[in-house]
Structures are given as structure tokens and as C-alpha cells.
Amino acid sequence: MDIKELTHAMHTFVSSQGWYENNSQKPQTLRNLAISLVLEASEVLEHFQWKDVPSNMNDLSDELADVALYLLQISSLAGIDLEQSILAKLERNYNRKWDREDLT
């Protein structure tokens, strides 16, 4: 499954929950989704609190999936081609001068 298919599957799920409806209790605005993205990313961090390795990789996997789903939704609703954005950013990073001290 590619990124476009994942995005479609995400939209299908969100639509099935009625969250795209005008009267939704969970309006899918870019602002609300950005907040949710950060909250989910914080849940990823919880798996590392006080330890170097998460104790439950399945739970970590679920949190990472939540983060990815919010990224797909935000980029799609904002009209951003996430795949192209990632590729363009990688290209810029390859051409960037990284301070060797920052790599340690």
C-alpha cells in the first residue's frame, strides 16, 4: 500500500465515524488535527519515559501509527503532497551542510 492508498484508507475511516460532518463533535480542522498530532507524538514519548527501550513494542507501534495517520490527514486536507514534500526535504537535507558536532 502506498501513501495515497493509506491516505484514502484514513479518509474512509474518518468519514465512517462521521467526523467530517458539519455537526461533528470532533471537527477535523487543521488546527484540531495539529493539536491531536502533538498529543499523539507525546504518547510516543511516554514509552521512553524513564527507560531507553519501550517495554511494549505493540503499544509503541500503535502510537506511531496514530502519528502517521494524523500526518496523512493534515497534509491531505491542507492540499500538500506528503510524499513529494518528504522527497523534496530529503533532497534539501542532502545538500545541506551539517555541523559535524551536531551529529554526535
Secondary structure, DSSP 8 states (H G I E B T S, - for coil): --HHHHHHHHHHHHHHTTTTSTT-SS---HHHHHHHHHHHHHHHHHTTTT-SS-S-HHHHHHHHHHHHHHHHHHHHHTT--HHHHHHHHHHHHHTS---GGGG-
